[in-house]
Amino acid sequence: MAAISREEVAHLAHLSRLAVTEQELDVFAGQLDVILQAVARVGEVAAADIPPTSHSVPLVNVLREDVEQPCLTPAEALAGAPDAYEDRFRVPRILSEEE
């Protein structure tokens, strides 16, 4: 595989609207070449007899039945709160009305 040229890197930078220096073009060309070579190696390993998968290990449903269980009352949950109001945790406003 041919190495990626400085001109190709400059074109990609232009398409991405990135301002790069002449020195950065050389650095990025080398880095992108390493990345493209790694991707090419992965492509060589992929075999036709291996089915495509979304995960490397089989997944099972990890959800459980939604069963009601004993829990804290609102008063117990709010007992350690620094500030409570109408059975709720009161927290400082982080967004203004304008946002």
C-alpha positions in Angstrom: 0.0 0.0 0.0 1.3 3.4 -0.9 1.9 5.9 1.8 -0.5 8.8 2.1 1.0 11.9 0.5 1.3 15.4 2.0 -1.1 16.6 -0.8 -3.7 14.1 0.3 -3.3 15.2 4.0 -3.6 18.8 2.9 -6.7 18.0 1.0 -8.2 16.2 4.0 -7.3 19.1 6.2 -9.0 21.5 3.8 -12.2 19.4 3.7 -12.2 19.2 7.5 -11.6 23.0 7.7 -8.4 22.5 9.7 -5.5 24.9 9.5 -2.3 22.8 9.5 1.3 23.9 9.2 3.8 22.4 6.7 5.4 20.6 9.7 2.1 19.2 10.8 1.4 17.9 7.2 4.5 15.7 7.5 3.5 14.5 11.0 -0.1 13.8 10.1 0.9 12.0 6.9 3.1 9.6 8.9 0.3 9.0 11.5 -2.4 8.5 8.9 -0.2 6.1 7.0 0.2 4.0 10.2 -3.6 4.0 10.8 -4.3 3.0 7.2 -1.8 0.2 7.4 -3.4 -1.1 10.6 -6.9 -1.0 8.9 -5.5 -2.9 5.9 -4.1 -5.6 8.2 -7.5 -6.0 9.8 -9.0 -6.4 6.4 -6.5 -9.2 5.6 -7.5 -11.2 8.7 -11.2 -11.1 8.1 -12.2 -14.4 6.6 -15.3 -15.4 4.6 -16.1 -18.3 7.0 -16.4 -16.0 10.0 -19.8 -14.5 10.3 -20.0 -10.7 11.0 -21.0 -9.9 14.6 -21.9 -6.8 16.6 -20.1 -8.1 19.7 -17.2 -10.3 20.4 -19.0 -12.4 22.9 -22.6 -13.6 22.9 -25.0 -11.3 24.8 -27.8 -12.4 27.0 -30.7 -10.4 28.4 -29.5 -9.1 31.7 -32.7 -7.5 32.7 -34.8 -8.9 35.6 -38.5 -8.8 36.2 -39.6 -5.5 37.6 -40.8 -6.6 41.0 -41.8 -4.2 43.7 -39.5 -4.5 46.8 -39.3 -2.7 50.1 -37.5 0.6 49.9 -37.0 3.9 51.7 -39.9 6.2 52.4 -39.6 9.7 51.1 -38.9 11.0 54.6 -36.1 8.4 55.1 -34.6 9.2 51.7 -34.6 12.9 52.4 -33.4 12.5 56.0 -29.7 13.1 55.1 -30.4 15.8 52.4 -28.8 19.2 53.1 -32.0 20.9 51.7 -35.4 19.4 51.0 -38.6 21.0 49.8 -42.0 19.4 49.3 -40.6 15.8 49.5 -37.9 16.6 47.0 -34.1 17.2 47.0 -33.5 20.9 46.6 -30.4 21.6 44.5 -28.8 24.9 43.3 -30.0 26.1 39.9 -27.4 25.4 37.2 -29.2 26.9 34.2 -30.6 30.4 33.9 -34.0 31.1 32.5 -32.5 32.5 29.3 -30.9 29.1 28.3 
